């Protein structure tokens, strides 16, 4: 049975379902009281006196800080290997390469998605919409994972079992209800425990501020960063003469022509506006907007390339901070959902999946060599285990846990072997 069978034939047509109301789909948000911001940064207001900036999951990615925050987490999750392990009776763990899920989680999730692309896309969905969904196509030991657009899924609560029900709207406008074990649900931080809340909607004002600042800067530098001014004219000019003078001035120095010479009638003059202290603080406002978005996604500012407080000495600690406080919660969500939805109940005590995150905190070669030497000497790692971490092949005798600093060599000295005692 292929994936097309799930989408072509309805398993359960929806007629009428009475359930707890689900969260509405995200809708564009606009600012209705932005006059203070216009006065602050000099932005142009429309006739009704409000700034219209649409913030939704699509337009938010036009903000460079939002895109960087989302991609920092999504790409990191996508590139980290998700390995299937088997627990040993002695507490050890070995890679379960024979398990069907090993290839699904490590290499290819379906005929369309590689494992890397699937993990990255589902994490991106969860970061933008609050939820990432995938259909679990299972036939015996065969398993595939197919992404479902978040906008096509409505999560409701069964009034009897209190279990989530996933109503999926297919391309032909059919709606099919899936049970929890049929849907892989990567849920972000939630307010009700049923469906994740969209960070974009929760932090729309911070994103809106960043977008407005970008628009202001674009408009400013399109005009070569030259402020406007006031043209003083003879009070005796008529209305049509004033209009003609204004059009002539705009034609001469408007837009990219502000370096040209403008001719005005006698008695007229031009007084430019000077930059104010608020204009000088534009960059500080943009830095503040970046920091707000970093808070929204719980990403350290240095991951958004705000390196104001970064140094060569603390770059390693910054990487560990990103792994611990930003990335680790998402890795745990993935691992827990895999354990609940993809492993059978009789397998959960034996098999599990875990991300390899060592590459994110790799030290330089000298520091790694010193760390391996200490771990081998204290019998925490065998030499072959240390070599495996460096992607090197094992060697004979390297599986023994010995301290090379206290163990004498048993190899005879060939130079002195033939000499009499």
Backbone torsions as a table, in degrees:
resi	resn	phi	psi	omega
1	UNK	NA	123.8	-177.4
2	UNK	-95.9	176.2	-178.6
3	UNK	-66.7	-29.2	-178.2
4	UNK	-65.0	-27.4	178.7
5	UNK	-64.4	-31.5	179.7
6	UNK	-67.8	-35.4	-174.4
7	UNK	-91.2	-24.4	-175.9
8	UNK	-84.0	-39.7	-175.4
9	UNK	-110.5	122.0	179.7
10	UNK	-69.9	130.7	177.8
11	UNK	-82.9	-33.9	-178.0
12	UNK	-154.4	105.3	180.0
13	UNK	-72.7	139.1	-179.7
14	UNK	-87.4	121.7	176.3
15	UNK	-105.1	-61.0	177.2
16	UNK	-153.0	125.9	-178.5
17	UNK	-125.4	125.2	176.4
18	UNK	-105.4	110.1	-176.0
19	UNK	-149.0	172.6	178.4
20	UNK	-61.4	141.1	-177.7
21	UNK	-64.2	139.7	177.4
22	UNK	-90.3	165.8	-179.6
23	UNK	-68.8	141.0	-180.0
24	UNK	-69.6	159.0	177.4
25	UNK	-66.4	148.0	179.6
26	UNK	-58.8	139.0	177.6
27	UNK	-122.4	150.3	179.4
28	UNK	-58.9	141.4	179.1
29	UNK	-112.4	140.5	178.6
30	UNK	-126.0	154.2	176.9
31	UNK	-85.0	132.7	-179.4
32	UNK	-111.9	-3.7	-179.9
33	UNK	-145.3	73.7	-174.9
34	UNK	-116.0	17.2	-179.7
35	UNK	-62.9	-35.8	179.8
36	UNK	-63.3	-37.6	-179.4
37	UNK	-71.0	-35.2	177.4
38	UNK	-62.2	-43.8	178.9
39	UNK	-66.9	-30.3	-175.9
40	UNK	-72.5	-42.6	-174.6
41	UNK	-113.4	-0.8	177.4
42	UNK	78.2	23.3	179.7
43	UNK	-73.3	155.0	-178.9
44	UNK	-88.0	132.0	180.0
45	UNK	-99.6	147.2	171.7
46	UNK	-70.8	-178.4	-173.6
47	UNK	-61.6	-31.7	-176.8
48	UNK	-83.7	1.0	173.8
49	UNK	81.2	15.9	178.6
50	UNK	-124.8	149.8	175.2
51	UNK	-90.0	125.4	-179.7
52	UNK	-100.8	102.1	177.5
53	UNK	-126.7	114.9	-178.7
54	UNK	-82.8	128.2	178.7
55	UNK	-121.9	112.8	171.4
56	UNK	-144.5	-174.7	-173.6
57	UNK	-63.9	-27.6	-179.5
58	UNK	-83.0	-49.5	-176.8
59	UNK	-70.1	-25.9	180.0
60	UNK	-62.6	-29.7	179.9
61	UNK	-72.4	-10.4	173.0
62	UNK	-75.1	-15.9	175.3
63	UNK	-82.5	121.0	-173.7
64	UNK	-60.7	-35.9	-179.2
65	UNK	-68.2	-41.2	178.2
66	UNK	-64.2	-46.3	-179.4
67	UNK	-61.3	-40.9	-180.0
68	UNK	-65.6	-41.3	179.7
69	UNK	-64.9	-45.5	-179.1
70	UNK	-64.4	-46.2	-178.0
71	UNK	-69.5	-30.4	178.7
72	UNK	-60.2	-41.3	-179.9
73	UNK	-80.8	-47.7	-174.9
74	UNK	-63.5	-44.4	-179.2
75	UNK	-68.7	-34.6	178.0
76	UNK	-65.6	-43.8	177.4
77	UNK	-63.5	-40.2	-178.2
78	UNK	-65.6	-36.1	-175.2
79	UNK	-85.0	-18.1	-179.8
80	UNK	-76.6	130.8	178.8
81	UNK	-67.7	134.1	174.8
82	UNK	-105.1	105.1	-170.2
83	UNK	-102.9	138.3	174.8
84	UNK	-90.8	127.8	-177.8
85	UNK	-119.4	159.1	173.2
86	UNK	-120.4	128.9	-179.2
87	UNK	-78.5	137.3	174.3
88	UNK	-93.4	163.5	-178.9
89	UNK	-66.2	-25.2	-179.8
90	UNK	-90.0	9.8	-179.8
91	UNK	90.7	-2.2	179.2
92	UNK	-77.5	170.7	176.0
93	UNK	-139.0	138.8	179.5
94	UNK	-129.3	151.1	178.7
95	UNK	-66.1	125.8	-178.1
96	UNK	-92.0	71.2	-176.5
97	UNK	-67.4	-18.9	180.0
98	UNK	-83.4	-12.6	-178.7
99	UNK	-75.6	139.7	-179.1
100	UNK	-58.7	-30.0	-178.2
101	UNK	-75.0	-16.9	-177.8
102	UNK	-59.7	-47.5	-178.9
103	UNK	-72.1	-33.7	-179.7
104	UNK	-64.8	-44.1	-176.7
105	UNK	-84.8	-22.8	-174.6
106	UNK	-98.9	-35.9	-171.5
107	UNK	-121.5	-58.1	-173.1
108	UNK	-139.5	120.8	-179.0
109	UNK	-81.9	-28.2	178.3
110	UNK	-161.8	-174.6	178.0
111	UNK	-68.8	-15.8	-176.2
112	UNK	-106.4	-40.5	-172.4
113	UNK	-105.9	131.0	164.8
114	UNK	-74.4	161.6	-179.8
115	UNK	-61.4	-39.5	179.8
116	UNK	-64.1	-46.7	-179.3
117	UNK	-65.4	-40.0	-178.8
118	UNK	-64.5	-46.6	-179.0
119	UNK	-64.7	-40.9	-179.7
120	UNK	-66.1	-44.2	-177.2
121	UNK	-67.5	-41.9	-179.4
122	UNK	-66.9	-37.1	176.8
123	UNK	-67.6	-38.6	176.9
124	UNK	-63.0	-41.4	176.4
125	UNK	-58.6	-44.4	-178.4
126	UNK	-67.1	-34.0	179.5
127	UNK	-71.9	-33.0	-178.0
128	UNK	-89.3	-48.1	-174.9
129	UNK	-98.7	-13.1	-176.0
130	UNK	93.6	-11.4	-176.3
131	UNK	-148.6	140.7	171.0
132	UNK	-121.9	131.2	-174.9
133	UNK	-122.7	146.1	174.5
134	UNK	-147.2	142.0	176.4
135	UNK	-84.6	129.7	178.9
136	UNK	-91.2	106.5	178.6
137	UNK	-93.7	106.1	-174.1
138	UNK	-121.8	132.4	174.1
139	UNK	-142.4	98.4	-173.6
140	UNK	66.2	-124.7	177.2
141	UNK	-86.0	-7.2	-179.3
142	UNK	-79.8	130.9	-178.1
143	UNK	-136.0	135.8	171.6
144	UNK	-133.1	154.6	177.7
145	UNK	-125.0	122.2	-178.3
146	UNK	-121.0	123.0	-178.1
147	UNK	-65.9	142.4	173.9
148	UNK	-118.4	130.5	178.2
149	UNK	-58.0	134.5	-178.6
150	UNK	-58.5	-30.9	-178.6
151	UNK	-71.5	-12.1	-179.9
152	UNK	-95.1	2.4	-174.5
153	UNK	-118.8	133.4	171.4
154	UNK	-120.1	126.6	-179.0
155	UNK	-100.1	125.8	178.5
156	UNK	-125.7	167.8	-176.3
157	UNK	-111.6	125.9	176.4
158	UNK	-69.0	126.7	-175.0
159	UNK	-70.9	-18.9	-177.9
160	UNK	-93.6	-51.8	-176.2
161	UNK	-94.2	-12.9	-175.5
162	UNK	59.8	23.3	175.8
163	UNK	-91.8	148.7	178.0
164	UNK	-70.5	140.8	174.4
165	UNK	-116.3	136.0	-175.7
166	UNK	-108.3	109.2	178.3
167	UNK	-94.9	113.4	-175.1
168	UNK	-107.4	127.0	176.3
169	UNK	-94.6	115.5	-177.2
170	UNK	-85.1	174.4	-175.1
171	UNK	-63.7	-26.4	179.2
172	UNK	-93.8	21.4	178.1
173	UNK	68.4	12.3	170.9
174	UNK	-74.9	148.3	174.4
175	UNK	-119.5	124.4	-177.7
176	UNK	-123.3	136.9	179.5
177	UNK	-96.3	129.1	178.0
178	UNK	-114.8	145.9	177.9
179	UNK	-80.8	163.9	-176.1
180	UNK	-56.7	-37.5	-177.3
181	UNK	-73.7	-5.6	180.0
182	UNK	-99.3	-8.7	-176.9
183	UNK	-123.0	126.2	171.8
184	UNK	-84.1	116.9	-172.3
185	UNK	-119.9	103.9	174.1
186	UNK	-89.5	102.3	-172.7
187	UNK	-103.1	129.9	174.6
188	UNK	-78.3	-171.1	177.6
189	UNK	-53.8	133.2	-172.0
190	UNK	-121.4	149.6	175.3
191	UNK	-92.5	-24.5	-176.4
192	UNK	-123.3	-0.6	-178.9
193	UNK	76.0	1.8	-178.1
194	UNK	-105.8	-42.3	-178.0
195	UNK	-145.4	141.5	-177.6
196	UNK	-71.4	149.0	177.8
197	UNK	-88.4	139.3	-178.8
198	UNK	-72.9	120.2	175.6
199	UNK	-61.1	-30.4	-178.8
200	UNK	-65.1	-42.3	180.0
201	UNK	-74.5	-34.5	179.4
202	UNK	-71.2	-31.0	-178.7
203	UNK	-114.0	31.4	-173.9
204	UNK	-63.5	-31.3	-177.9
205	UNK	-70.8	-37.8	177.1
206	UNK	-66.3	-40.2	178.4
207	UNK	-68.3	-39.2	179.2
208	UNK	-61.8	-41.2	178.0
209	UNK	-60.3	-44.1	-179.9
210	UNK	-63.6	-40.6	179.9
211	UNK	-66.5	-39.3	179.3
212	UNK	-65.3	-41.0	178.5
213	UNK	-64.1	-38.0	177.1
214	UNK	-65.2	-43.0	179.0
215	UNK	-63.5	-40.3	178.5
216	UNK	-63.2	-45.9	179.0
217	UNK	-63.0	-38.8	178.5
218	UNK	-63.2	-45.7	179.7
219	UNK	-65.3	-36.7	-179.0
220	UNK	-64.4	-48.1	-175.0
221	UNK	-82.7	-16.3	169.3
222	UNK	-62.8	-30.1	178.4
223	UNK	-96.1	23.5	-180.0
224	UNK	58.5	32.5	177.1
225	UNK	57.2	25.3	179.8
226	UNK	-95.2	123.2	-179.5
227	UNK	-72.5	160.8	176.4
228	UNK	-75.3	175.0	179.5
229	UNK	-153.3	-166.3	-177.4
230	UNK	-122.9	130.8	174.2
231	UNK	-97.9	119.9	177.4
232	UNK	-94.0	132.6	-175.3
233	UNK	-130.0	169.1	176.5
234	UNK	-64.1	126.6	-179.1
235	UNK	-62.3	-11.8	-178.6
236	UNK	-84.6	-2.9	-179.6
237	UNK	-69.5	142.8	178.8
238	UNK	-83.8	171.8	-174.9
239	UNK	-61.7	-43.1	-179.0
240	UNK	-69.3	-29.2	176.7
241	UNK	-71.3	-38.5	176.9
242	UNK	-63.8	-41.2	179.4
243	UNK	-64.3	-43.5	179.1
244	UNK	-63.9	-38.6	178.4
245	UNK	-64.3	-41.2	-179.9
246	UNK	-64.2	-43.5	180.0
247	UNK	-65.9	-38.1	178.6
248	UNK	-65.6	-39.7	179.0
249	UNK	-64.9	-45.0	179.4
250	UNK	-63.6	-38.9	-180.0
251	UNK	-66.0	-30.0	-176.9
252	UNK	-84.0	-43.7	-171.9
253	UNK	-125.3	4.8	-179.3
254	UNK	-73.0	153.6	175.8
255	UNK	59.2	-124.4	-176.7
256	UNK	-84.6	5.3	-178.9
257	UNK	-101.0	16.7	-172.9
258	UNK	-70.2	-0.7	175.2
259	UNK	-95.2	-4.6	-178.4
260	UNK	-79.0	172.7	179.4
261	UNK	-96.0	130.1	178.8
262	UNK	-105.6	135.2	178.7
263	UNK	-101.9	128.2	178.8
264	UNK	-125.9	154.8	179.7
265	UNK	-62.0	161.4	177.7
266	UNK	-58.9	142.4	-177.8
267	UNK	87.3	-3.1	179.5
268	UNK	-101.1	159.2	179.4
269	UNK	-158.6	164.5	-178.6
270	UNK	-123.8	128.5	178.4
271	UNK	-118.4	107.9	-178.1
272	UNK	-75.9	152.0	172.5
273	UNK	-80.2	138.5	176.7
274	UNK	-89.1	153.2	174.5
275	UNK	-63.9	137.4	178.9
276	UNK	-94.6	174.9	176.9
277	UNK	-63.5	-30.1	177.6
278	UNK	-65.5	-40.3	177.3
279	UNK	-62.1	-38.2	-179.6
280	UNK	-67.6	-22.2	-179.5
281	UNK	-93.5	14.1	-178.5
282	UNK	-60.2	-44.3	-179.8
283	UNK	-64.4	-35.2	177.4
284	UNK	-65.9	-38.2	176.3
285	UNK	-63.7	-39.1	179.2
286	UNK	-67.8	-38.2	175.8
287	UNK	-63.1	-39.7	177.6
288	UNK	-62.5	-40.7	179.0
289	UNK	-63.1	-39.3	177.7
290	UNK	-64.5	-41.9	178.8
291	UNK	-63.6	-39.5	178.2
292	UNK	-61.8	-42.2	179.8
293	UNK	-69.0	-34.9	175.1
294	UNK	-61.7	-39.7	176.3
295	UNK	-64.4	-39.5	-176.9
296	UNK	-60.1	-43.0	-178.2
297	UNK	-98.1	5.3	179.7
298	UNK	55.5	46.8	179.2
299	UNK	-114.9	133.4	177.3
300	UNK	-59.4	141.7	-177.8
301	UNK	-55.0	-30.8	-178.6
302	UNK	-66.1	-22.7	176.1
303	UNK	-72.8	-17.5	173.8
304	UNK	-97.2	16.9	178.6
305	UNK	63.4	30.0	169.1
306	UNK	-95.1	91.2	-172.6
307	UNK	-101.0	29.1	-178.0
308	UNK	-61.0	-35.1	-179.0
309	UNK	-110.7	12.9	179.9
310	UNK	-89.3	143.5	176.6
311	UNK	-135.9	166.5	176.5
312	UNK	-64.1	-25.6	-176.1
313	UNK	-76.5	-30.9	-174.2
314	UNK	-108.5	12.6	-178.5
315	UNK	-66.0	-34.9	177.6
316	UNK	-65.5	-42.4	177.8
317	UNK	-64.6	-33.4	177.8
318	UNK	-64.7	-39.5	177.3
319	UNK	-64.1	-40.4	177.4
320	UNK	-66.4	-35.4	177.9
321	UNK	-64.5	-41.8	178.1
322	UNK	-62.6	-42.8	179.8
323	UNK	-64.7	-43.1	-173.7
324	UNK	-73.5	-48.0	-170.0
325	UNK	-99.4	-21.8	-177.8
326	UNK	-106.7	-48.1	-171.9
327	UNK	-87.8	-38.4	-174.8
328	UNK	-57.5	-41.5	177.0
329	UNK	-59.1	-37.1	179.1
330	UNK	-72.2	-37.0	176.5
331	UNK	-63.7	-38.9	178.4
332	UNK	-66.1	-38.2	177.3
333	UNK	-61.7	-42.1	177.6
334	UNK	-63.0	-49.2	-176.4
335	UNK	-63.2	-39.8	179.9
336	UNK	-69.5	-39.2	179.5
337	UNK	-68.2	-38.2	175.4
338	UNK	-61.8	-43.8	-179.9
339	UNK	-63.5	-38.6	-177.0
340	UNK	-78.2	-39.2	-169.5
341	UNK	-102.8	-30.1	-171.3
342	UNK	-100.5	-31.8	176.7
343	UNK	-87.6	139.2	175.5
344	UNK	-68.5	159.5	-175.5
345	UNK	-60.7	-35.5	-179.0
346	UNK	-78.1	-4.4	-179.4
347	UNK	-101.8	-16.4	-169.1
348	UNK	-65.7	-25.0	177.9
349	UNK	-80.3	-14.6	-175.8
350	UNK	-110.5	-39.1	-175.4
351	UNK	-112.1	149.1	175.2
352	UNK	-157.4	163.1	178.5
353	UNK	-118.8	143.1	-176.1
354	UNK	-147.7	140.5	177.2
355	UNK	-78.6	145.7	171.1
356	UNK	-97.1	106.7	-175.8
357	UNK	-109.2	12.2	-176.7
358	UNK	-63.2	-33.3	-175.4
359	UNK	-63.0	-25.7	-178.3
360	UNK	-72.9	-19.4	-177.2
361	UNK	-121.9	22.6	179.8
362	UNK	-64.0	134.5	178.5
363	UNK	-89.6	178.8	175.4
364	UNK	-72.0	166.7	-172.5
365	UNK	-60.7	-36.5	-180.0
366	UNK	-67.4	-42.8	179.8
367	UNK	-66.8	-39.1	179.3
368	UNK	-66.1	-41.5	179.4
369	UNK	-61.0	-41.6	178.7
370	UNK	-65.6	-40.5	179.6
371	UNK	-65.9	-44.4	179.2
372	UNK	-62.7	-40.4	180.0
373	UNK	-60.2	-42.9	179.9
374	UNK	-69.3	-38.4	-179.5
375	UNK	-69.7	-36.0	177.6
376	UNK	-71.7	-40.5	179.9
377	UNK	-64.3	-35.3	179.4
378	UNK	-88.4	7.0	176.1
379	UNK	63.7	27.0	173.0
380	UNK	-81.2	-39.4	176.5
381	UNK	-121.3	148.2	169.1
382	UNK	-88.0	160.6	178.5
383	UNK	-56.5	-38.4	-179.9
384	UNK	-68.7	-33.1	176.4
385	UNK	-67.0	-38.6	176.4
386	UNK	-66.1	-39.1	178.2
387	UNK	-65.7	-36.5	179.1
388	UNK	-63.1	-36.1	178.6
389	UNK	-66.8	-22.7	177.6
390	UNK	-99.0	12.5	-179.5
391	UNK	58.5	39.9	176.6
392	UNK	-111.0	149.3	-178.8
393	UNK	-72.4	155.0	178.4
394	UNK	-74.4	164.6	174.9
395	UNK	-128.0	159.2	-175.8
396	UNK	-65.3	130.4	-179.2
397	UNK	88.2	-1.5	-177.5
398	UNK	-82.7	-0.8	179.3
399	UNK	-89.6	-4.6	-178.8
400	UNK	-80.8	140.6	178.4
401	UNK	-93.9	93.2	-179.1
402	UNK	-130.0	159.2	175.6
403	UNK	-99.3	105.7	-177.1
404	UNK	-65.0	-15.0	-178.5
405	UNK	-82.9	-17.8	-178.1
406	UNK	-120.5	-7.5	-178.4
407	UNK	-96.4	125.0	-179.8
408	UNK	-78.9	151.6	-178.9
409	UNK	-75.5	139.9	177.4
410	UNK	-97.2	1.2	-179.4
411	UNK	-80.9	125.7	-178.2
412	UNK	-67.5	151.8	177.8
413	UNK	-79.2	106.4	-175.5
414	UNK	-64.2	-27.8	-178.2
415	UNK	-69.4	-30.7	-175.7
416	UNK	-111.4	8.8	-173.8
417	UNK	-68.7	-34.0	-175.1
418	UNK	-92.6	-3.1	-178.2
419	UNK	-81.0	142.1	179.0
420	UNK	-67.7	153.5	179.7
421	UNK	-70.8	NA	NA
